[in-house]
């Protein structure tokens, strides 16, 4: 005899329902974090504009911070849109900047 597929599905339904609710909750949490990162990025943009006007060049620290946060936002959006199952920071490492200081 063939084993009925519904037998194994019934066992997994509770776990699947729980994991779906956990995923939806995590998307909501990361969406709030995404909102907060927008405020941080606004501060970086304003800071970079101020550095540019005052010193004639952008600040390297703010360039690196902006690059890392941009990657973090990308990870959040990939997770929130179900294009990635990898949970962003603090569940994984915070992205590092690829900007090279000159």
C-alpha positions in Angstrom: 0.0 0.0 0.0 0.7 3.6 -0.6 0.9 5.8 2.5 -1.7 8.6 2.5 -0.1 12.0 2.1 -2.7 13.6 4.3 -1.4 11.6 7.4 1.9 13.5 7.4 0.3 16.8 6.4 -2.0 16.7 9.4 0.9 16.3 11.8 2.7 19.2 10.2 -0.3 21.6 10.1 0.1 22.9 13.6 3.8 23.5 13.2 3.1 25.1 9.8 0.4 27.4 11.2 2.7 28.4 14.1 5.7 29.1 11.8 3.4 31.1 9.5 2.3 33.3 12.4 5.9 33.6 13.7 6.9 34.7 10.1 4.1 37.3 10.0 5.0 38.6 13.4 8.7 38.8 12.4 7.8 40.7 9.2 5.8 43.2 11.3 8.7 43.7 13.7 11.2 44.2 10.9 8.9 46.6 9.2 9.0 48.8 12.3 12.8 48.5 12.4 12.8 49.5 8.7 10.8 52.6 9.6 13.4 53.5 12.3 16.2 53.0 9.9 14.7 55.6 7.7 15.1 58.1 10.5 18.7 57.1 11.0 19.3 57.4 7.2 17.8 60.9 7.3 20.3 61.9 10.0 23.1 60.5 7.9 22.0 62.3 4.7 21.6 65.6 6.6 25.0 65.0 8.2 26.7 64.3 4.9 25.2 67.4 3.4 26.5 69.5 6.3 29.9 67.9 6.0 30.0 68.6 2.3 29.0 72.2 2.7 31.4 72.8 5.7 34.5 70.8 4.7 34.0 70.3 0.9 33.8 66.5 1.2 31.6 63.9 2.7 32.5 62.2 6.0 34.0 58.7 5.6 32.4 57.3 8.8 29.0 58.4 7.6 29.6 56.9 4.2 30.4 53.5 5.8 27.4 53.8 8.2 25.1 54.7 5.3 26.4 51.8 3.2 26.0 49.2 6.0 22.5 50.5 6.8 21.5 50.4 3.1 22.5 46.7 3.0 20.5 46.1 6.2 17.4 47.8 4.8 17.8 45.6 1.7 17.9 42.5 3.9 14.8 43.6 5.8 12.9 44.3 2.6 14.0 40.9 1.1 12.7 39.2 4.3 9.5 41.2 4.5 8.6 40.5 0.8 9.4 36.7 1.3 12.3 36.8 -1.1 14.5 35.6 1.7 14.0 33.4 4.7 17.2 34.7 6.4 16.2 36.9 9.3 18.2 40.1 9.4 20.1 41.5 12.4 19.9 40.8 15.3 19.3 37.2 14.1 22.2 37.4 11.8 25.3 39.5 11.5 24.9 43.2 10.7 26.1 43.9 7.2 29.5 45.6 6.8 30.3 48.4 4.4 32.2 47.8 1.2 33.1 51.5 1.0 36.9 51.9 0.9 38.3 54.9 2.8 40.7 56.9 0.6 
